[in-house]
Amino acid sequence: MLIEEFLMDTPRVATVVAALVFGLAAPIATAQNGPVEARNPTALTLGRVRALVVAPHPDDATMGAGGLIQRIIKTGGSVRVVQITGGDALPKGVVTINHLTTPPTTGAYRTYGSVREQEAVHAMHRLGVHRNQVSLLGFPDEGLCELASTHRAGQPFESPYTKRDAPPDPQQILPGTMYRGEDMVRELSHLLVEIRPTLVVMPSSGDLHPDHCAAHLMVHDALDDAIRNGLRPPRVLHYLVHYPKWPTANTVEHIDPPGDNLSHDWSWKTLELTPAERAAKHRALAAFESQMLVMADFLKSFERSNELFIEGEPALPIPCWCSGQNIVPGKRTVH
């Protein structure tokens, strides 16, 4: 769902306001009083890495880390992209692409998700990532928050859009996977152990989209599990997509951290992109033709001269709101 639509949804606005007023108040105060080096971005340095980039939706990896993906490949590293959902739960997009005058059908949502998945594959190709390095997991768009909370185990979640309660068979890493949080964590943990990344790039816990903060929680759960199974703890970077006044105005070439800095004692890292990297990111974003029909300005707002990442975790967990409930269980292991 487009963040503008998300923020216009009255019940969700209430939870966002609660998160900002109650959940984020203490971390923001810590940030404003914290060390200057935590608030000012420093240059992101990379050696030769084996990276796993996690994207809740098809366009997230390109928006948040399209330049980083290119830089890793250019410096001799490797990139595996894991796309958690097909991004099918966007009624405005389904209606627009199909020129509908009636509510979309289940079939229309499923087809739309397939279109967005293929757009992601094309975008990654333009960034230098081959199809066999892109994993499409097929979990429910607008449902990850449910998987991370009320559907962690037991009865699987059913998408109100696609009416699925499990990823399509060809997309299941582990046969029998269903729309449960525990199943998603198992699949992610399996991939982590298989790929053995030295760098994991994932959504920030401060991202206000429920799918993003829920993905953050479950990727960290998967990391904990994979480390127990022998994975050497990788470096972790976080990218931000949905946040008030983010990115900064389109007239500004350079992205700076949000004014409140999201919090505390983590550090911002900036990756300055070359003209060639910017051009390739522009071409990759253009591959999302279905999204350009409904949110072109939003996608293009990430075509800047740099990309920003957060390294480190907050001292106090940032809330992740799902149907009016904060689903963050408490302080997690920091990797």
N, C-alpha and C positions, 0 to 999 in steps of 0.2 A: 504494500500500500504506500502511496506517495505520502511523505511526511506532512505536507500541507493538508491532505485529506485526514490524516491521523489526528492532527491538532485541531481540526474542525469538528471532530466527533466529540460531542459534549461530555459523555461519561469519561472518555479518555483524557479530555482536557483537565478534568478534575483530578485524575491521578497524576498527570504531569505536573500540575500546580502543586499537588501534595508532595511530589518528589522534589520539586525545586525548593519548596518552602521548608519542608520537614526533613526530607531525606538528604538533600545536598547542602543544607545550610552550614552544617559543621565543617564538611570538607572544604567548601568554598572559603570559609573564614580562615581555615588553615592555610589554604593556598595564598590568600592575599597577605598573610603574615609570614609566609614561609620563605625559604632561601631564594634569592633572585635567580640562581642558576636553575632552579626547578621550574621557573616561569618563563625563562627565555630559551628558545630552541637552540640546541647545539647541533653541529653537523653530524649526520648519520654516517658512521663508518662501517664498512662491510668488508670482510675477507671473502674467501671462496666458500659459499654456503650451500647447503641443501635445504631448500625452503618449502614449507607447506603453507599455502595461503588459503584461509577459510573464508567463504563468502556465504552469508545467509541467503542472498538473492543473486540472480544472474549478473547484474551490473555492478555489484558492490566491489568486487576485486579490482575491476578496471578503474572505477571512480577513486577508491581509496589507495590503491597500490599499483596502478598501471605503470608508473615510472619505475618503482622499485622492482617490479617483476622484470622489466627490461634490463635494469642495471645488474641484477643478479646473474642473468643469463650472459650478459656482455662480459662480465668479469669471470666467467668460467664456472659459475654455479649452476644449480638445477632448480626448477620450480615445479611443484605439483599443486594444482588448484582443486580444492574441494568445494563444490557448490551444494549447499544443503537443501535448498528448495528450488522449485522451478519458477517461483514468482508468479504463480497463477492467480492469486487472490487479489486482483486489481480490477474491479468491475468497470471502472472508467476506461481502462485499457482494452478490455474485452469488447465493450460496446463500441469503442472508437475503431478498432482494427477490423471489426466485422460489420460496421455500419448498422448496428442493431437499433430497432425501435421498441423492442421488448426485452425483458430481463434475460440475461445470459443463461444458457442451459449448462448442465454439468459437462456435457461434451465440449461446449465452447470454452469453458474454463480449462479443461484438460488440454485442448488443442493450443490454447494461448500459452500454457506452461511449456509445451513442447517447442513452440516458436521462440520463446524467451531463452530456453536452454540452448537452442541452436545458435541464437544470436551470441550467447556467451562463448560458445565454441569458436565462432568466427572472430570474436573480439580477441580471445586468447591467441588465436593463430596470428593476428596482426601484431601481437606483442611478443611473438616468438615461442609460444607454448603450444606444443603439438597436441592433437586430440587425445592421444593415449596418456597424456599427463593431466587430463581434466576428468575428475570424478563427479558425476551427477548422482546425488543420493536420493532425490525424489521425496524428501520429507515435506510436510504441509506448510505452505506459505500462510502467514497469519496464524500459525498454530504452534510455533516453537515454544512460545511462552506457556502454552498448555502442556506441552511435553515436559517442560522443565519443572512443572508444578503438579497439577492435579492428575496428569497422565504419565507420571514417571514409571509406574508399573501397573499391572493388572489390565483393566479394560483399555484397549487402544483408543486413541482420539480419532474421530471421523471428521474430515474436512467438510465444512458446510458448502464449500465451493465445488470441489471435485468429487465429493462423496467417497473418497478413498479412505481406508484405514491402514494402509500399508504402501510403501513405495512400489512402483511397478517392478515385476520380477527381474527384468534385466538390470535394474538399478540397485538391487539389493547386494551389498557387499557380503553379508552373511545371510544365507537363505532363511526365510521365516521371519525376517525383520518386519516389525509393525510400527505404527505410529505411537510409540512409547518412548519416554525420555531415556530409560535404561537401554533400549535397543539402539537409540541414536548414539549414546555414549559408547556402547560396545563397538559399533561400526567405526566411530572416530578413533577409538583406542586401537582397533585392529589396523587401521591405516597408519597411525603414528608408529606402531611397532614395525610395520612393513616398510615404511618409507625411512624411518629413523632420521627425521629432520634435525638440522642444527639450528634452524630458525623457524619459528611459527609466527605467522602474521594473522591476526584475528580482529574482530570488532572490539571496540572499546566498551568497557562496562558502563561508561557514561552515556553511550548512545541511547537516545530516547525512543527508538523504535523497539517495541517488545521483542521482535524476532532477533534483533541484534544483541540486546543485553542477555537474552536467554541463550543465544548461541555462545556468547562469551562464557556463561556459567557452565554450559555442557562441554565446551572444548576444554576448559580447565579441569572438569571432572575426568574427561578422557585422558588428559595429560597425567593426572595423578595415577590413573589406572595403568597407563603405559609405562610410567616410571617404575611402578611396582613390578612391572613385568620386564624390566631391564633397559628401558629407554634412558639414555643419558639426558638429563634435563636440558632442553634447548633454550636458546635465547628467544624471548617473546616480545613482539612489537604489536601495538594496537592501532588501528585506524578508526577514524570517526567519519560518519556519514550524516546522521540525523541529529541536529542540535540547533538551538536557536541562534540565528545570525551566523550560521556556518554553511558553507565557507563565507568569508568576508565578501563585501560588495563586488559584483562582477567587474567593476571598473578597476579593481586592484589586481595587479599581476601576481602578487606574492601573498600566499595564505599565512596568516598569523594565528596563534592559539586564540580561542574565545576569551573574551575579557575576563571572565571569572576563572579561567584556566582549568575548569572542571574540578580541580582540587589541588592540593596538598604537596606530597613529597615525591611524586613521580616526576619524570623528566620528559620534555618534548624534544624530539629529534626532527631535523629538517633534511630533506633530500633535494638538493638543487638539480633540476632536470636540464639536460642539454637540449638544444633546438630539435635534434633528431628524436629524442625521447618524447618531447612534447608533441611533435608531429605524429608519431606513432600512437600515442595515447589518444590524440584527436581522432585518428582513423579507427581506433578500437572502440571508442565511445560511439562513433557513427554507425557501428555495426548493430547497435541496439535500436533498430528502426522502429519497432513497436513502441519503445519508450520515448523516442524522439517525437512521436505524435502527441504525447500527453504530458511530457515533462522535460522538454528539450532544454529549457533554461537551467533546470536543476542539474542535469547531467553536465552541461557545458560549464557550470560554475566550478567544476573540478579540473578544468583545463587551465592550470596555472603553471607558474615557473618553478614551483616546488611542491613537494608532498610532505605532510606532517604525520608523525607517529608518536605514540606514547610508549615509553618503556618503563616498566614497573607497575605495581598495583597500589591502590589506595590503602592507607592505614585502616580506614573504616570503609567497609563495603558500600558501594553505591546502590541504592534501591533499583530493582527491576520490577516494574508494575505490570501485573497481569490481571485483568478484570477487577481492578481495584485493590489487589493484594500485592504486597512486596514479597517476591518469591526468593529473594536472596537468603540462603540458610544461615549465613554468618561468615566469620572470617575464614578465608580459604588459604590453602597453601600457596605461597608466592614462588613462582618459577623464575 
